[in-house]
Amino acid sequence: MTALSLPELLTTLRHTVGDTHVLTEGDLSAFEQDWRKRTRGKALAVVRPGNTAEVAAVVKACAQAGVSIVPQGGNTGLVVGSIPDDSGTQVLLSLQRMNAVRHLDAANLAITVEAGCVLQNLQQAAEQAGFLFPLSLGSEGSCTIGGNLGTNAGGTQVVRYGNTRELCLGLEVVSAQGEIWHGLSGLRKDNTGYDLRNLMIGSEGTLGIITAATMKLYPLPAAKLTAWAAVPSVAHAVELLGLAHLHLGAGLTGFEMMGQFALSLVDKHYPQLRVPLWQDTPYCVLLENSDTESEAHARERFEHVLELAFERGCVSDAVVAESLSQARNLWHIRESITLAQAEEGLNIKHDISLPVSAIPEFVAQTDALLEKEIAGVRLVNFGHLGDGNLHYNVQAPEGSDNAEFLRTQEDRVNTLVYDTVKRFGGSISAEHGVGGLKVDTLPDYKDATALGLMRQIKQALDPQGILNPGRVVRLD
């Protein structure tokens, strides 16, 4: 097959998806700049296919031209994994036009949606049909299910429902050769060979392009209660988590821990949210109890857990939301930490996971180490304690130049944090992925045999190396 020149490729792409959906001029920053505004790339073109057949045709044309493709959903990622490099030679493949809800199968408790479906729209479609789709993220108003699957996103409900991987029953994927894998069966049991679905999930668009997915649904809970508790330490938060597991069981659907400085940023930048209890305690915990029986039953069990926690000294004060609006406000406070930190200035982010039992000692040792090495450093520690995932972020000392702090201290801080994570048997990426931000760091913290197998898989499925090159693993 004769290779396509770049002008021939652009002509083919315009013929495939339509002139208006091949963007080469004007302000393309929404596609070329990452959400954190750390990096700006330059695409050969932004291509917006409208269906799976068009995605397959685009991939085939790019493969013929030897041009690499960067798939993109809502562009809300935090590890620079879905924007082009600055060469001006990569095609940015936006899946935002592919946003339909294809089918809802009530009997199978499943819903099939296209990759560009915004997470919040999926949640609403499920709720309108009387079901729950439990994946919940701060960016749910703009992130897409394809991106959630590509990074195996987590969020606030993982303690009960698992990451996006656990919520997926099937996928439709375009391969690096432009072939379509039709895997949307929605089966909960299918033992006919290698698990291609789970291979694609979390691969960040490096092995194939997810175009649609069949996702699990759950019955709507009869009642949902939210509590906000002040705890004296991380160890007490872990003790409270144990009590909640013991007495709430599967009813425990959310368990978030937030450090005092993280909450002070929300109070500073969003005073209208009225953050409770934060001034007199080093940590606060947000708990959610979902009940299949009734609100009275849920409240009785919830209050029993809190009473035990008060007796044991692992909670010093607590409030239980008395209405849906109060509960939403408490969750809004938690989800505003990231935005408040951005208002405070550029920062060094860490998305790490550890055994829950190791978290108190990890926090104590790493806090002390960073405070010793960098005078005045401010630690923004919060996250999904229920599943062992912390967003252990580092803010520059007050009054210093944030950009300069990032430039001069990021590598040093990352090494200090990641070395401690490794010592405690954790992971340097819990739910955000590897992307381009951690691809060169990963070999220092990932088993060498595992990395070798990952490279072999990449080479086998994408021998031209055209799918999101330079992300997750490098072949050179």
Secondary structure, 3 states (H helix, E strand, C coil): CCCCCHHHHHHHHHHHHCHHHEECCCCCHHHHECCCCCCECCEEEEECCCCHHHHHHHHHHHHHHCCCEEEECCCCCCCCCCCCCCCCCEEEEECCCCCCEEEEECCCCEEEEECCCEHHHHHHHHHHCCEECCCCCCCCCCCEHHHHHHHCCCCCCHHHHCCHHHHEEEEEEECCCCCEEEECCCCCCCCCCCCHHHHHCCCCCCCCEEEEEEEECEECCCEEEEEEEEECCHHHHHHHHHHHHHHHHHHEEEEEEEEHHHHHHHHHHCHHHCCCCHHHCCEEEEEEEEECCCHHHHHHHHHHHHHHHHHHCCCCEEEECCCHHHHHHHHHHHHCHHHHHHHHCCEECCEEECCHHHHHHHHHHHHHHHHHHCCCCEEEEEEEHHHCEEEEEEECCCCCCHHHHHHHHHHHHHHHHHHHHHHCCCECECCCCCCCCCCCCHHHHCCHHHHHHHHHHHHHHCCCCCECCCCCCCCC
